[in-house]
Every structure is written in structure tokens, then in C-alpha cells.
Amino acid sequence: MEIRIQSIHFDATEKLQAFIEKKIGKLSKSIENAKAGVILKVVKPETAMNKEVQVNLDLPGAKLHAEKVCDTFEEGIDLCIEALQRQIEKYKEKMRAK
């Protein structure tokens, strides 16, 4: 799976990028021919809940999107992955029905 990571208003560490690739890589087991785009953004630097995570998946015939705001990027990625897994299940059901 092709994964593109974009960080806005900060530089993502190697550790964070490796974490994202590992988590998104788990999604690739259940889908094929997908492209993932991850956008990480720091909204207001001095406040809690200031990390915004957006994950976009381009699948054949569908686009899936999850967006979360959390204290840490890792927590946001985990929540987005959970949401996308549910969306992938619905996508697969629709594809089987066709």
C-alpha cells in the first residue's frame, strides 16, 4: 500500500512515521490496491486536544475518510484506524452484494 504522510506546522519524527506506517500497513491486509494519505496537524500549540489526524483511503470505486482530534498523534491514528476498519467492512459488504 502506498502511504503519504503530510505534517502541517511541525516536523514528524521517524518514530511517528514508523508508527503510522505500521498501523496503516495492518489495513492493507484487508484491502488491495489502496492508497493512503495521512495529514497530521497541530491546531493550537499550547492547549490540550490539539493534534488533528486525517486519514484518507483511496480504494477502487470508493474513498474512505476518518478525522480525529486528540492529545497525541498516536491516539488519533488508532482511533482513525478503528473507524476505517468499520468503513472497510461496509465497503466489502457492498462489493460482495454487486
TAHU-V339665 format. One record per backbone hydrogen bond with DSSP energy under -0.5 kcal/mol. CO is the residue of the C=O (numbers start at 0). NH is the residue of the N-H. Records with the same first field share a line. If there is no record, write none. Layout:
CO: NH / NH
This chain:
0: 2
1: 35
2: 4
3: 37
5: 39
7: 41
9: 11
12: 16
13: 17
14: 18
15: 19
16: 20
17: 21
18: 22
19: 23
20: 24
21: 25
22: 26
23: 26 / 27
25: 28
26: 29 / 30
33: 1
34: 57
35: 3
36: 55
37: 5 / 39
38: 53
39: 7
40: 42 / 51
43: 46
49: 42 / 51
50: 69
51: 40
52: 67
53: 38
54: 65
55: 36
56: 58 / 63
57: 34
58: 60 / 61
61: 58
63: 56
65: 54
67: 52
69: 50
71: 75
72: 76
73: 77
74: 78
75: 79
76: 80
77: 81
78: 82
79: 83
80: 84
81: 85
82: 86
83: 87
84: 88
85: 89
86: 90
87: 91
88: 92
89: 93
90: 94
91: 95
92: 96
93: 97
